[in-house]
Each structure stands twice: as C-alpha cells, then as structure tokens.
Amino acid sequence: MSEKLELEQLPAGAVDAAPGVNAVGDLRRLSAVPVDLSVEMGRTRMTVGETLELRQGSIITLNRMAGEPVDLLVNGTAIARGEVVVIDEQFGLRVTEVLGQPTVGAPEASAEPAAGSEA
C-alpha cells in the first residue's frame, strides 16, 4: 500500500532567495518568546566531596580575574560581555562587547574551567 514519492531537489541557495521571504519579518514573530538571561562571573570545577564541604563563609576561586568582563548568556549561550554596575542598589550589566556569531559546524568556544577551590 505504500507508494514511491519523488521530490524535486532544490538548487543551492533557493531557500535564501525564495520570493516573499523576509528574514527580519520572520524574526519579529519570535519577539514575544521568553528566554533566560544570566550574567556569569566565572566558573570552576570541583569534586562532589569539595562541594559537600562548602559552608557559610567558604570561598570558591573562579577562572576570572577581578575587573575582567563578565559574560551575558541567553539560554546558556554567551552573546555579549560587559561590566557589572550598580543602579539604585540593584546590580546591572553595561554591555561593552557583542560577540560574533559562531561559525556553522564549529564547536562553541568555551574556556576550560579553572581547577581548584578554597573552602
């Protein structure tokens, strides 16, 4: 009962050049989609045992130096860097650099977290 279906192969670039397709207009339809933004000061790698030993007052050494820009993440992906500011007793982020788009097929650049911590 199954029939063989043959589909016509589209020429390269046909999707990009399709008439009536407006990439900016298509992206505007996504403007109401919620995303999670977070600011990352740094990272570290710890063992489960080291994590279980954390107490109030413990210090965890991160892989960033004081004064370095922090990352702005959208759903876990870095899109910008900036500096932390305080506005009316709340933290904020002044964006100083918008990161370029990663190349297709290239692994996402992520620095290996610094090892070690102080407890």
HELIX and SHEET records of a PDB file:
HELIX    1   1 ALA A   23  ARG A   28  1                                   6    
HELIX    2   2 VAL A   48  LEU A   52  1                                   5    
SHEET    1   A 4 LEU A  37  GLU A  40  0                                        
SHEET    2   A 4 VAL A  70  VAL A  74 -1                                        
SHEET    3   A 4 THR A  77  ILE A  87 -1                                        
SHEET    4   A 4 GLN A  90  VAL A  98 -1                                        
SHEET    1   B 2 THR A  44  ARG A  45  0                                        
SHEET    2   B 2 ALA A 114  ALA A 115  1                                        
END                                                                             
